[in-house]
Amino acid sequence: MKNSKRPMKAVDIWTLLFDHLFPHTGQIMLTREEITEKVGIRVNKVTAIMKELVTFGAIFSDREKVAGMRGPGLVRYYMNRHVAEIGSRATQEELALIPKPGAKLEVVQGGKI
């Protein structure tokens, strides 16, 4: 709270991130737009708060170049391993299941039986 220009919203985002972690990698599985919807602030404010969280090491970001996409690439956010236990129990087979950027996804039919 002391490190943010928007301390209450930063706490809201910070707690939300824990509910949306990919367990084996610590990747935050929310887009900025999804965070915006859940927290109720504008996308540019979410971006600013995410940058604050990166600046003081709560999370880190990684840019991934995507074929055909202009600019520096897609931003992926990850939880700091010292903050949340992640990846310690993942097998190589489980890690292989993680979709790669730009991988083609398909719709799987299913639901309640």
DSSP file (Angstrom, degrees, kcal/mol; ACC not computed):
  #  RESIDUE AA STRUCTURE BP1 BP2  ACC     N-H-->O    O-->H-N    N-H-->O    O-->H-N    TCO  KAPPA ALPHA  PHI   PSI    X-CA   Y-CA   Z-CA
    1    1 A M    >         0   0    0      0, 0.0     3,-0.8     0, 0.0     7,-0.1   0.000 360.0 360.0 360.0 -30.4    0.0    0.0    0.0
    2    2 A K  T 3   +     0   0    0      1,-0.2     0, 0.0     5,-0.1     0, 0.0   0.712 360.0  53.4 -75.2 -19.3    2.9    2.4    0.7
    3    3 A N  T 3  S+     0   0    0      4,-0.1     2,-0.4     3,-0.0    -1,-0.2   0.310  96.1  80.2 -99.9   9.1    4.4    1.9   -2.8
    4    4 A S    <   -     0   0    0     -3,-0.8     4,-0.1     1,-0.1    45,-0.1  -0.885  62.9-147.9-123.4 148.1    1.3    2.7   -4.9
    5    5 A K  S    S+     0   0    0     -2,-0.4    -1,-0.1     1,-0.3    44,-0.0   0.713 109.8  37.1 -76.3 -22.1   -0.4    5.8   -6.1
    6    6 A R  S  > S+     0   0    0      1,-0.1     4,-2.6    39,-0.1    -1,-0.3  -0.635  76.4 171.1-126.6  70.9   -3.7    3.9   -5.9
    7    7 A P  H  > S+     0   0    0      0, 0.0     4,-2.0     0, 0.0     5,-0.2   0.834  73.1  48.1 -59.3 -39.9   -3.1    1.7   -2.8
    8    8 A M  H  > S+     0   0    0      2,-0.2     4,-2.0     1,-0.2     5,-0.1   0.926 115.9  43.3 -69.5 -42.5   -6.7    0.3   -2.4
    9    9 A K  H  > S+     0   0    0      2,-0.2     4,-2.7     1,-0.2     5,-0.2   0.864 111.0  56.4 -69.3 -34.8   -7.0   -0.7   -6.1
   10   10 A A  H  X S+     0   0    0     -4,-2.6     4,-2.9     2,-0.2    -2,-0.2   0.910 108.2  47.5 -62.1 -41.5   -3.4   -2.1   -6.0
   11   11 A V  H  X S+     0   0    0     -4,-2.0     4,-2.5     2,-0.2     5,-0.3   0.904 110.4  52.7 -65.6 -41.1   -4.4   -4.3   -3.1
   12   12 A D  H  X S+     0   0    0     -4,-2.0     4,-1.8     2,-0.2    -2,-0.2   0.932 113.9  42.6 -58.5 -46.2   -7.5   -5.4   -5.0
   13   13 A I  H  X S+     0   0    0     -4,-2.7     4,-2.2     2,-0.2    -2,-0.2   0.936 112.0  54.3 -65.9 -46.6   -5.4   -6.4   -8.0
   14   14 A W  H  X S+     0   0    0     -4,-2.9     4,-0.9     1,-0.2    -2,-0.2   0.911 111.7  43.5 -55.3 -47.1   -2.7   -8.0   -5.9
   15   15 A T  H  X S+     0   0    0     -4,-2.5     4,-0.7     1,-0.2     3,-0.4   0.863 110.8  56.0 -69.4 -34.6   -5.2  -10.3   -4.1
   16   16 A L  H >< S+     0   0    0     -4,-1.8     3,-1.0    -5,-0.3     4,-0.4   0.876  98.9  61.9 -62.3 -38.0   -7.0  -11.1   -7.4
   17   17 A L  H >< S+     0   0    0     -4,-2.2     3,-1.3     1,-0.3    12,-0.2   0.845  95.5  59.9 -59.9 -35.6   -3.8  -12.3   -9.0
   18   18 A F  H >< S+     0   0    0     -4,-0.9     3,-0.6    -3,-0.4    -1,-0.3   0.793 101.6  54.3 -64.8 -27.6   -3.4  -15.1   -6.5
   19   19 A D  T << S+     0   0    0     -3,-1.0    -1,-0.3    -4,-0.7    -2,-0.2   0.562 110.2  47.7 -80.9  -7.6   -6.7  -16.5   -7.6
   20   20 A H  T <  S+     0   0    0     -3,-1.3     9,-3.4    -4,-0.4     2,-0.4  -0.227  77.8 129.9-131.2  44.4   -5.6  -16.7  -11.2
   21   21 A L  B <   -A   28   0A   0     -3,-0.6     7,-0.2     7,-0.2     6,-0.1  -0.813  60.2-126.3 -99.1 138.3   -2.1  -18.3  -11.1
   22   22 A F    >>  -     0   0    0      5,-2.9     4,-3.0    -2,-0.4     3,-0.8  -0.770  30.3-139.0 -76.4 119.1   -1.1  -21.2  -13.4
   23   23 A P  T 34 S+     0   0    0      0, 0.0    64,-1.7     0, 0.0    -1,-0.1   0.746  91.3  45.1 -61.4 -29.8    0.1  -23.5  -10.6
   24   24 A H  T 34 S+     0   0    0     62,-0.2    66,-0.2    63,-0.1    62,-0.1   0.734 128.2  21.9 -89.0 -21.3    3.2  -24.9  -12.2
   25   25 A T  T <4 S-     0   0    0     -3,-0.8    -1,-0.1     2,-0.1     3,-0.1   0.616  92.5-125.0-118.2 -19.4    4.7  -21.7  -13.6
   26   26 A G     <  +     0   0    0     -4,-3.0    53,-2.7     1,-0.3     2,-0.2   0.564  52.7 158.6  80.4   8.5    3.2  -18.9  -11.6
   27   27 A Q  B     -B   78   0B   0     -5,-0.4    -5,-2.9    51,-0.2     2,-0.6  -0.452  45.6-123.5 -67.1 136.6    1.9  -17.2  -14.7
   28   28 A I  B     -A   21   0A   0     49,-3.0    49,-0.4    -7,-0.2     2,-0.4  -0.737  19.6-155.6 -82.7 119.0   -1.0  -14.8  -14.1
   29   29 A M        +     0   0    0     -9,-3.4     2,-0.4    -2,-0.6    -1,-0.1  -0.165  58.5  95.1 -96.6  40.0   -3.8  -16.0  -16.3
   30   30 A L        -     0   0    0     -2,-0.4    47,-0.2   -10,-0.1     2,-0.2  -0.975  63.9-137.4-126.6 143.1   -5.7  -12.7  -16.6
   31   31 A T     >  -     0   0    0     -2,-0.4     4,-2.3     1,-0.1     5,-0.2  -0.506  32.5-107.9 -86.2 166.2   -5.5  -10.1  -19.3
   32   32 A R  H  > S+     0   0    0      1,-0.2     4,-2.6     2,-0.2     5,-0.1   0.892 122.3  54.7 -59.9 -37.9   -5.5   -6.4  -18.4
   33   33 A E  H  > S+     0   0    0      2,-0.2     4,-2.1     1,-0.2    -1,-0.2   0.888 107.3  48.9 -64.9 -38.7   -9.1   -6.2  -19.7
   34   34 A E  H  > S+     0   0    0      2,-0.2     4,-2.2     1,-0.2    -1,-0.2   0.898 111.6  49.1 -67.5 -39.8  -10.2   -9.0  -17.4
   35   35 A I  H  X S+     0   0    0     -4,-2.3     4,-2.6     2,-0.2     5,-0.4   0.921 108.8  54.6 -62.9 -42.7   -8.5   -7.3  -14.4
   36   36 A T  H  X>S+     0   0    0     -4,-2.6     4,-2.5     1,-0.2     5,-0.8   0.919 109.3  47.0 -55.5 -47.3  -10.2   -4.1  -15.4
   37   37 A E  H  <5S+     0   0    0     -4,-2.1    -1,-0.2     1,-0.2    -2,-0.2   0.915 115.6  44.6 -61.7 -44.3  -13.7   -5.8  -15.4
   38   38 A K  H  <5S+     0   0    0     -4,-2.2    -2,-0.2     1,-0.2    -1,-0.2   0.834 122.9  34.3 -73.9 -32.7  -13.1   -7.5  -12.0
   39   39 A V  H  <5S-     0   0    0     -4,-2.6    -2,-0.2    -5,-0.2    -1,-0.2   0.729 101.1-128.3 -96.6 -25.4  -11.6   -4.4  -10.2
   40   40 A G  T  <5 +     0   0    0     -4,-2.5     2,-0.3    -5,-0.4    -3,-0.2   0.850  65.0 112.6  83.3  35.3  -13.6   -1.7  -11.9
   41   41 A I  S   <S-     0   0    0     -5,-0.8    -1,-0.3    -6,-0.2    -2,-0.1  -0.868  71.1 -83.2-130.3 168.9  -10.9    0.7  -13.1
   42   42 A R    >>  -     0   0    0     -2,-0.3     4,-1.9     1,-0.1     3,-0.6  -0.296  37.0-114.2 -72.6 156.3   -9.6    1.7  -16.5
   43   43 A V  H 3> S+     0   0    0      1,-0.2     4,-2.7     2,-0.2     5,-0.2   0.876 115.3  56.3 -57.6 -41.6   -7.1   -0.3  -18.4
   44   44 A N  H 3> S+     0   0    0      1,-0.2     4,-1.9     2,-0.2    -1,-0.2   0.840 107.1  50.1 -63.9 -30.7   -4.4    2.4  -18.2
   45   45 A K  H <> S+     0   0    0     -3,-0.6     4,-2.4     2,-0.2    -1,-0.2   0.882 109.5  50.8 -71.7 -38.7   -4.7    2.3  -14.4
   46   46 A V  H  X S+     0   0    0     -4,-1.9     4,-2.8     2,-0.2     5,-0.2   0.932 109.7  50.9 -62.1 -44.9   -4.4   -1.5  -14.3
   47   47 A T  H  X S+     0   0    0     -4,-2.7     4,-2.2     1,-0.2    -2,-0.2   0.918 110.2  49.4 -57.9 -44.9   -1.2   -1.1  -16.5
   48   48 A A  H  X S+     0   0    0     -4,-1.9     4,-1.9     1,-0.2    -1,-0.2   0.906 112.5  47.0 -62.5 -42.4    0.2    1.5  -14.1
   49   49 A I  H  X S+     0   0    0     -4,-2.4     4,-2.5     2,-0.2    -2,-0.2   0.903 110.4  52.1 -68.0 -40.6   -0.5   -0.7  -11.0
   50   50 A M  H  X S+     0   0    0     -4,-2.8     4,-2.0     1,-0.2    -1,-0.2   0.894 109.1  51.3 -61.9 -38.5    1.0   -3.8  -12.7
   51   51 A K  H  X S+     0   0    0     -4,-2.2     4,-2.7    -5,-0.2    -1,-0.2   0.891 108.6  51.3 -64.4 -39.1    4.1   -1.7  -13.5
   52   52 A E  H  X S+     0   0    0     -4,-1.9     4,-2.0     2,-0.2    -2,-0.2   0.925 108.9  50.4 -62.2 -43.9    4.3   -0.7   -9.8
   53   53 A L  H  <>S+     0   0    0     -4,-2.5     5,-1.9     1,-0.2     6,-1.2   0.875 112.7  46.9 -62.6 -37.0    4.0   -4.4   -8.8
   54   54 A V  H ><5S+     0   0    0     -4,-2.0     3,-1.6     3,-0.2    -2,-0.2   0.915 107.3  58.3 -67.6 -43.3    6.9   -5.2  -11.2
   55   55 A T  H 3<5S+     0   0    0     -4,-2.7    -2,-0.2     1,-0.3    -1,-0.2   0.880 111.9  38.5 -58.1 -42.4    9.0   -2.3   -9.9
   56   56 A F  T 3<5S-     0   0    0     -4,-2.0    -1,-0.3    -5,-0.1    -2,-0.2   0.251 117.6-109.2 -99.8  17.6    9.1   -3.5   -6.3
   57   57 A G  T < 5S+     0   0    0     -3,-1.6    -3,-0.2     2,-0.3    -2,-0.1   0.565  81.1 123.5  82.5  11.2    9.4   -7.2   -7.2
   58   58 A A  S   <S+     0   0    0     -5,-1.9    22,-1.9    -6,-0.2     2,-0.3   0.889  88.3   3.2 -70.4 -37.9    6.0   -8.6   -6.3
   59   59 A I  E    S-C   79   0B   0     -6,-1.2     2,-0.3    20,-0.2    -2,-0.3  -0.867  72.1-143.9-134.2 169.2    5.6   -9.9   -9.9
   60   60 A F  E     -C   78   0B   0     18,-2.6    18,-2.9    -2,-0.3     2,-0.3  -0.964   9.9-140.8-135.3 159.0    7.7   -9.9  -13.0
   61   61 A S  E     -C   77   0B   0     -2,-0.3     2,-0.4    16,-0.2    16,-0.2  -0.828   9.1-167.0-119.8 156.4    7.0   -9.5  -16.6
   62   62 A D  E     -C   76   0B   0     14,-2.4    14,-2.7    -2,-0.3     2,-0.5  -0.996  14.7-140.8-141.2 133.7    8.2  -11.2  -19.7
   63   63 A R  E     -C   75   0B   0     -2,-0.4     2,-0.5    12,-0.2    12,-0.2  -0.826  15.4-165.5 -96.8 132.7    7.7  -10.1  -23.3
   64   64 A E  E     -C   74   0B   0     10,-2.7    10,-2.7    -2,-0.5     2,-0.3  -0.975  18.0-131.7-120.7 123.4    7.1  -12.7  -25.9
   65   65 A K        -     0   0    0     -2,-0.5     2,-0.5     8,-0.3     8,-0.1  -0.548  21.5-158.1 -71.8 131.3    7.4  -12.0  -29.6
   66   66 A V    >   -     0   0    0     -2,-0.3     3,-2.3     3,-0.2    36,-0.1  -0.955  25.2-108.6-115.1 128.7    4.4  -13.3  -31.5
   67   67 A A  T 3  S+     0   0    0     -2,-0.5     3,-0.1     1,-0.3     6,-0.0  -0.287 104.1  14.1 -56.5 131.8    4.8  -13.9  -35.2
   68   68 A G  T 3  S+     0   0    0      1,-0.3     2,-0.5     0, 0.0    -1,-0.3   0.369  99.5 117.5  84.8  -4.7    2.8  -11.3  -37.2
   69   69 A M    <   -     0   0    0     -3,-2.3    -1,-0.3     2,-0.1    -3,-0.2  -0.831  58.2-136.5 -99.7 130.9    2.3   -9.0  -34.2
   70   70 A R        +     0   0    0     -2,-0.5     3,-0.4    -3,-0.1    -4,-0.1  -0.364  62.2  28.2 -77.3 161.9    3.8   -5.5  -34.3
   71   71 A G  S    S-     0   0    0      1,-0.2     3,-0.1    -2,-0.1    -2,-0.1  -0.289 112.9 -37.6  87.1-169.5    5.7   -4.0  -31.4
   72   72 A P  S    S-     0   0    0      0, 0.0     2,-0.2     0, 0.0    -1,-0.2   0.648  93.3-109.3 -71.8 -14.9    7.7   -5.4  -28.6
   73   73 A G        -     0   0    0     -3,-0.4     2,-0.3    -8,-0.1    -8,-0.3  -0.623  48.3 -32.8 118.8-177.8    5.4   -8.4  -28.1
   74   74 A L  E     - C   0  64B   0    -10,-2.7   -10,-2.7    -2,-0.2     2,-0.5  -0.608  55.3-132.5 -82.2 134.6    2.9   -9.9  -25.7
   75   75 A V  E     - C   0  63B   0     -2,-0.3     2,-0.4   -12,-0.2   -12,-0.2  -0.766  21.2-171.6 -90.6 130.4    3.4   -9.2  -22.0
   76   76 A R  E     - C   0  62B   0    -14,-2.7   -14,-2.4    -2,-0.5     2,-0.4  -0.977   9.6-150.5-118.6 135.6    3.1  -12.1  -19.7
   77   77 A Y  E     - C   0  61B   0    -49,-0.4   -49,-3.0    -2,-0.4     2,-0.3  -0.847  11.6-170.6-108.0 144.2    3.1  -11.6  -15.9
   78   78 A Y  E     -BC  27  60B   0    -18,-2.9   -18,-2.6    -2,-0.4   -51,-0.2  -0.974  25.8-113.5-133.1 145.5    4.4  -14.1  -13.4
   79   79 A M  E     - C   0  59B   0    -53,-2.7   -20,-0.2    -2,-0.3     2,-0.2  -0.552  41.5-102.9 -74.6 140.8    4.2  -14.2   -9.6
   80   80 A N    >>  -     0   0    0    -22,-1.9     3,-2.0    -2,-0.2     4,-1.6  -0.471  25.8-134.3 -61.6 129.7    7.5  -13.8   -7.8
   81   81 A R  T 34 S+     0   0    0      1,-0.3     5,-0.2     2,-0.2    -1,-0.2   0.694 104.6  60.0 -64.3 -19.0    8.5  -17.3   -6.6
   82   82 A H  T 34 S+     0   0    0      1,-0.1    -1,-0.3     3,-0.1     3,-0.1   0.579 107.2  46.8 -83.3  -9.2    9.4  -15.9   -3.2
   83   83 A V  T <4 S+     0   0    0     -3,-2.0     2,-0.4     1,-0.3    -2,-0.2   0.825 122.1  21.1 -97.5 -41.8    5.8  -14.7   -2.7
   84   84 A A  S  < S-     0   0    0     -4,-1.6     2,-0.6     2,-0.0    -1,-0.3  -0.981  80.9-113.0-132.6 141.6    3.8  -17.8   -3.8
   85   85 A E        +     0   0    0     -2,-0.4     2,-0.4    -3,-0.1   -59,-0.1  -0.624  52.3 159.2 -74.2 117.6    4.8  -21.5   -4.0
   86   86 A I        +     0   0    0     -2,-0.6   -62,-0.2    -5,-0.2   -61,-0.1  -0.994  48.4   6.8-141.4 147.0    4.9  -22.4   -7.7
   87   87 A G  S >  S+     0   0    0    -64,-1.7     3,-1.0    -2,-0.4   -63,-0.1   0.298  82.5 114.8  76.3 -10.1    6.4  -25.0   -9.9
   88   88 A S  T 3  S+     0   0    0      1,-0.2    -1,-0.1     3,-0.0   -64,-0.1   0.786  84.3  35.5 -69.5 -24.9    7.9  -27.1   -7.2
   89   89 A R  T 3  S+     0   0    0      2,-0.1     2,-0.3     0, 0.0    -1,-0.2   0.308  87.6 121.0-109.9   9.0    5.7  -30.1   -7.9
   90   90 A A    <   -     0   0    0     -3,-1.0     2,-0.2   -66,-0.2    -4,-0.0  -0.548  49.9-148.0 -78.2 134.9    5.4  -29.9  -11.7
   91   91 A T     >  -     0   0    0     -2,-0.3     4,-2.4     1,-0.1     5,-0.2  -0.539  29.0-108.5 -90.6 165.8    6.6  -32.8  -13.7
   92   92 A Q  H  > S+     0   0    0      1,-0.2     4,-1.9     2,-0.2     5,-0.1   0.866 121.5  54.9 -61.7 -35.7    8.1  -32.4  -17.1
   93   93 A E  H  > S+     0   0    0      2,-0.2     4,-0.6     1,-0.2    -1,-0.2   0.905 108.9  47.2 -64.4 -41.0    5.0  -33.9  -18.6
   94   94 A E  H >4 S+     0   0    0      1,-0.2     3,-1.0     2,-0.2     4,-0.3   0.905 110.8  51.4 -67.1 -40.9    2.8  -31.3  -16.9
   95   95 A L  H >< S+     0   0    0     -4,-2.4     3,-1.3     1,-0.2    -1,-0.2   0.843 103.1  60.0 -64.1 -32.5    5.1  -28.5  -18.0
   96   96 A A  H 3< S+     0   0    0     -4,-1.9    -1,-0.2     1,-0.2    -2,-0.2   0.719  95.3  64.4 -67.7 -20.3    4.8  -29.8  -21.6
   97   97 A L  T << S+     0   0    0     -3,-1.0    -1,-0.2    -4,-0.6    -2,-0.2   0.612  74.7 108.2 -78.1 -12.5    1.0  -29.2  -21.4
   98   98 A I  S <  S-     0   0    0     -3,-1.3     2,-0.0    -4,-0.3    -3,-0.0  -0.515  78.3-117.0 -69.6 123.8    1.5  -25.4  -21.0
   99   99 A P        -     0   0    0      0, 0.0    -1,-0.1     0, 0.0    -2,-0.1  -0.343  24.2-130.8 -64.2 140.6    0.4  -23.8  -24.3
  100  100 A K    >   -     0   0    0      1,-0.1     3,-2.2     4,-0.1     0, 0.0  -0.580  37.8 -83.5 -86.0 152.8    3.1  -21.9  -26.1
  101  101 A P  T 3  S+     0   0    0      0, 0.0    -1,-0.1     0, 0.0     3,-0.1  -0.303 117.3  15.3 -57.9 136.2    2.4  -18.3  -27.3
  102  102 A G  T 3  S+     0   0    0      1,-0.3     2,-0.1   -36,-0.1     3,-0.0   0.462  89.5 149.8  79.7   0.6    0.6  -18.3  -30.6
  103  103 A A    <   -     0   0    0     -3,-2.2     2,-0.4     1,-0.1    -1,-0.3  -0.389  52.6-111.3 -66.1 143.5   -0.4  -22.0  -30.3
  104  104 A K        -     0   0    0     -3,-0.1     2,-0.3    -2,-0.1    -1,-0.1  -0.619  34.0-160.0 -78.9 131.2   -3.6  -22.9  -32.0
  105  105 A L        -     0   0    0     -2,-0.4     2,-0.3    -6,-0.0    -1,-0.0  -0.768   0.8-154.5-107.3 155.0   -6.4  -23.7  -29.6
  106  106 A E        -     0   0    0     -2,-0.3     2,-0.3     0, 0.0     0, 0.0  -0.940  24.1-104.5-129.2 154.9   -9.5  -25.6  -30.3
  107  107 A V        -     0   0    0     -2,-0.3     2,-0.5     1,-0.0     0, 0.0  -0.605  30.4-156.9 -78.1 131.2  -13.0  -25.7  -28.8
  108  108 A V        -     0   0    0     -2,-0.3     2,-0.2     2,-0.0    -1,-0.0  -0.950  12.4-136.3-110.7 124.4  -13.6  -28.8  -26.6
  109  109 A Q        +     0   0    0     -2,-0.5     2,-0.3     2,-0.0     0, 0.0  -0.552  50.4 107.6 -78.5 141.3  -17.3  -29.7  -26.1
  110  110 A G        +     0   0    0     -2,-0.2     2,-0.3     2,-0.0    -2,-0.0  -0.981  19.8 143.7 175.8-171.1  -18.3  -30.6  -22.6
  111  111 A G        -     0   0    0     -2,-0.3     2,-0.1     0, 0.0    -2,-0.0  -0.956  58.4 -11.8 147.5-163.8  -20.1  -29.6  -19.6
  112  112 A K              0   0    0     -2,-0.3    -2,-0.0     1,-0.1     0, 0.0  -0.386 360.0 360.0 -68.3 143.1  -22.2  -31.1  -16.8
  113  113 A I              0   0    0     -2,-0.1    -1,-0.1    -3,-0.0    -3,-0.0   0.388 360.0 360.0-100.6 360.0  -23.5  -34.6  -17.3
